[in-house]
Amino acid sequence: MNSLRELWASRELLANLVMREVKGKYRRTFFGQLWSLINPLATMLVYTVVFSLILQANPAVGDPSGLDIYPLWLMCGLLPWTFFSRVVNHGLQSITSNASLIKKVYFPRLALPLSVTGSTGFTWLNEMGLLIVILMLFGAWVLPWIPLVLVFMVLLALFATGLAMALSILTVHFRDTQHFTTIALQMWMYFTPIIYPITLVESAADKVGPWVLTVYRLNPMERFVSVFRNLLYDNRWPAIDDTLWCFGWAIVVFAIGFVVFTRNERRLAVLL
């Protein structure tokens, strides 16, 4: 609780750190914040050509939205994943990359990983806002689902931040953590139905055994991606088990990350 009180007392510092991250990310670039939109659009183009046109990994038609547009289906899962991977990748470096600041002055260290989440969330809101507008132009009735989308955005932010906080402490002790995490996230993405529909996994489970699908769905990001697609692409309530898993993963992982971080933050200046 002391950490939370200190963080609240330093809320202006947290806001300044968030703005520093937002402004510094694309400093001295020609397109500036537009890069946050260009990057996912370029990724969408590549995946659409490879997985939709060449490999024919096309998902089912949105129910009840009636959408049958692979690039939009892809973006409904790709944007949540991109946010998650950015928070984890940059959050785990938030302590080591600010080592000189930590050694000079005391402030709530929790502000560093949270500032990464805040700045990445700012970019994510812009991306999701644009996606919602495009979905509506193609006939999806997204407006009633926006409040729920925001709720699950917060849950995903808690999940990603909890993981980033724990990994940031591990990175202080073992700098190889950053490289292992990069590899793990690459593998994690392909084990999540972002660029291919989960029906492909279900088909494999029919041949090999139902345990394949059971193990596959232990992946927390599979649940989050399913929920975002239900809300944005299908325009319907997400499955109750997916909803409960998202709440559970978010609360448990954030709590673990918070405990790990707060128990080690006092020694960070010495460890660095």
Buried (B, 14 or more C-beta within 10 A) or exposed (E): EEBEEBBEEBEEBBEEBBBEBBEEBBEEEEEEBEEBBEEBEEBBEEBBEEBBEEEEBBBEBBEEBEBEBBBBBBBBBBBBBBBBBBBBBBBBBBBBBBBEEBEEEEBBBBBBBBBBBBBBBBBBEBBBEBBBEBBEEEEBEBEEBBEBBEBBBEBBBBBBBBBBBBBBBBBBEEEEBBEEBEEEBEEBBEEBBBBBBBEEBEEEBEEEEEEBBEEBBEBBBBBBBBBBBBBBBBBEEBEEEBBEBBBBBBBBBBEBBBEBBBEBBEEBBEEE
